[in-house]
Amino acid sequence: MKVLLMHPGKDFDLQQELPWNAKTLVADLGLEVLVRTAAQGDETVHDVVTRALLNACRNDVETVLFRQAVLHDAIAERESVEGLFALAVRTIEEKRRNHSGIWGHSPSSVLYSSLELMTFLLKALRRLRAFVAERPRTFRSEGFVRLFETLEQELDDAYFEEIERHLTELRFRKGVLLSAELGPGGVGRDYLLHAWPTPDRGWLARLFPRSLSGYSFALAERDEAGAQALAEIRSHGLDLVANALAQAADHVDSFFRMLRGELAFYVGCLRIRDQLAALDEPSCFPTPFPPGARRLRARALYNPCLSLQLQRITVPSDVDATGKDIIVVTGANQGGKSVFLRGLGIAHLMMQSGMLVGAESYEGELSASVVTHFKREEDASLAEGKFGEELTRFSELVDHIAPNALVLLNESFAATNEREGSEIARQVVTALVEHGVKVVFVTFLHAFARTVQERNREQCLFLRAERYPDGTRTFRLVEGAPLATSHARDLYRKIFAETAGHG
C-alpha cells in the first residue's frame, strides 16, 4: 500500500537532501518562523514542512494542483485528517515504546521479533480500517479518495483472517516440518519449509490415525552437538520465511511512517492558516503556471513570517509583473522594500510546495530554483572586505543558477561606489535575464536603475516604496519610476530631532 498524498504517483521522500542554498534561504527569508508555526513543537511536522518548502522547486504544476486539492479536503474535513494523523502518530509511538523492532541475526530471532511486531501492526491496521469505515465519503481530492479506496479494498475481513492464520502457523506450536536433499559430502541442501497437513476430522480417522512413514530419531538428553545440528537445520528451513515476514512487517511499519509524514505537511498547513486567520491576515490558493510563462500578479501580498513574528497585521502591496523579466524596487529607506522582497520569495516557495499563500490572490510561474543574495554584515575577521565577500557569494550563486530560476537581490553590489556598483549590477542582471532568469532587485543604485529604465523598459517593472511629502512611510510599494534619492535625510532629521529632544 502507498499513501500518495504528496505526489500523484510516488511517495514523498522523507530523507531527500535539501538544496545547496537551504541555510541561506532560511536565513534570508526568515522561513524558520513559518516552520515553527506549522510544527508547534512536533519534530515530524517541522522536518516535513522544511523539506517541502526548501525542495518546492522540484515540483511541477500537476504536483502543485494535486496538493492543493488534498489541502482543500484537509480544510473541509479537518477533524478526519487530524484524527488520521493522530492515529499514525500513536501507532509509531506505541511501536517505539513497546517494540524494539526486528532484532537478531539468526532466523529464529528474526522470526520471533517479526511475529511480535506484525501482531502489533495488525492491531494498528484494524484500528485504521475501523477509522476509515466510520468516516463519511465526502472527500473529493484524488489523493484522499484513492487512499480510502485502497484501505477499504486491501484491509477487508478476508485479509485480516488470512494474516492471522499465517501468524498462527508461523509460531510453529507443533514444531517445524522441513524437507531437504543431501548434497555432495552428505551436506543438506534445498531446504523447504512445509505447512502441517490439515487433520482429517472424520470419526474413522480419529479411531485409526495414520502413522507417519519414514525414519525418525530422538536426541539424548545431553546431546548438545545433536541439538546444535538440529538448530542449524531448523535455521536453514526458517531463513526464507523469517526474511519474508521481516520484510512484510517493515512494509507495514513504513506505511504508517509515510502516512504520518505526508499528513504532517497538511497538518502544518492548517496550523499556519489558523495563525494567520487569527491575525485577520488573508491566505489564498495560488494559481501556478509553467516555468517561463512570466506570470506574477498578486493582490494584498504580505510577508507572513513578519506577521507571525510581530503577531499583528502587516502592510500588504499589490504587484503585476506579468510579462516582465525584471522587477526593480527603489525608494525611501525603511519603506518596506526588503519586507516585500522576502514576502515575494516566501509566497513563491509556499505556492510551489502546495501551500496557501499570504495574499488575497496570487498567481505566478514555477521556478527551477529560488536564489537569494542579500547584504551581509562586514566580515569581523577581516579575511576580506565587504565588497569582496559579496562577489564571492555571488560567484557561488552563479554556479547553481539555471534557466527559469528566480533570483532575489537585496542591495547587492552596494559595498562599492555608485558608478562601479551600478555597472556590475547592470552586467550581472543583463546576463541573468539573457539566460532566462527572473530577477527581483531591491537597490539604491540610481545609475543602475536609470540604465535599466532606459534600455529594458518593456522587460522591467519598477516599484517604489511609497512616501508622503512630509516623509511618512506607508510601507506599501507602488508602481513608479526610480528617484535619485532614497530620502535618507528623513531618517537623519528623525534621529537627530529625537536626540535633540532628549538632550
Buried (B, 14 or more C-beta within 10 A) or exposed (E): BBBBBBBEEEBBEBEEEBBEBBEBBBBBBBBBBBBBBBBEEBEBBBBBBBBBBBBBBBBBBEBBBBBBBBBBBBBEBBEBBBBBBBBBBBBBEEBEEEBEBBEEEBBBBBBBBBBBBBBBBBEBBEEBBEBBEEBEEEBEBBBBBBBBEBBEEEBEEEBBEEBEEBBEEBEBEEEBEBEBEEEEEEEBEEBEBEEEEEEEEEEEEEEEEEEEEEEEEEEEEEEEEEEEEEEEBBBBBBBEBBBEBBEBBBEBBBBBBBBBBBBBBBBBBBBBBEBBEEBEBBBBBBBBBEBBBBBBBBBBBBBBBBBBBEEEEBBBBBBBBBEBBBBBBBBBBBBBBBBBBBBBBBBBBBBBBBBBBBBBBBBBBBBBBBBBBBBEEEEEEEEEEBBEBBBEBBEEBBEEBBEBBBBBBBBBBBBBEEEBBBBBBBEBBBEBBEEBBBBBBBBBBBBBBBBBBEEBEEBBBBBBBBBEEEEEBBBBBBEEEBBEBBBEEBBEEEEEEEEEEEE
